[in-house]
Amino acid sequence: MASGDAAAALYLPLNDSTLTVRVIKNFPYRTTRNLILHHLDLTTMTSGELKEMAKKGMYTLKLYTKAQGTKTQNLIINMEDKDDELIFRDENQTLADCGCEHETEISFFNMQDYLAFKANPEEKW
């Protein structure tokens, strides 16, 4: 693949994007399962539809990182946003409006577990 082809792959249109959903099973032990979703239309798919696609239940979506963006120090979830502004609160909002781009990584987690971990972010081995 030529360098121009690699750069073009990073900028696929929002209507044919790939997302990585990091399904968080346990915060202190940092156990996750990645769900790779291809050919998504981020301009029409809502966060609620993505949540249903990933798993039914009491889970919340939060932007982890974008392609070519800086990574957070926490290996499991982005906790660097002070007021949790990266949490997808409106399930009717499109993924593009939530800030998603091609190759965005999203954390998918139980909100009660997240709030407990956020209050005491102790990591275990």
C-alpha positions, 0 to 999 in steps of 0.5 A, a space after each residue: 500500500 502506497 503512503 497516499 493509500 494509507 492516508 486515504 484509508 484514515 479518512 474514509 467517509 462518515 457513511 462507511 466507517 469502522 468503529 471499535 467498541 471496547 466492552 468493559 467487563 471489569 474496571 479495576 482488573 481492566 478486562 475488556 472485549 473489543 467489538 469491531 464494527 465495519 461499514 457503519 453510517 455515522 451520519 444516520 446511526 444513533 448512539 442508541 442504535 449502536 448500544 442495541 447493536 453492541 448489547 442490550 442492558 444497562 450500558 453506556 457509551 463513551 468516546 475513548 479516542 479518535 484515529 491519530 488522536 492522543 491516547 488517555 493514560 488509563 488503559 480501559 477508559 478515558 477519564 480525562 474529561 472532567 464532566 464526562 462530556 464524552 459520554 453519549 447521553 442522547 441516544 437519538 444523536 448520530 454517532 457523527 454528532 457525538 464526535 465519532 470518525 472512522 476508526 474511533 474507539 468507544 468504551 461500552 460499560 455499566 454506568 454504576 460500575 463506572 461511577 464506583 470506579 471513578 470514585 475510587 480508581 484503584 487498579 488491581 492485578 
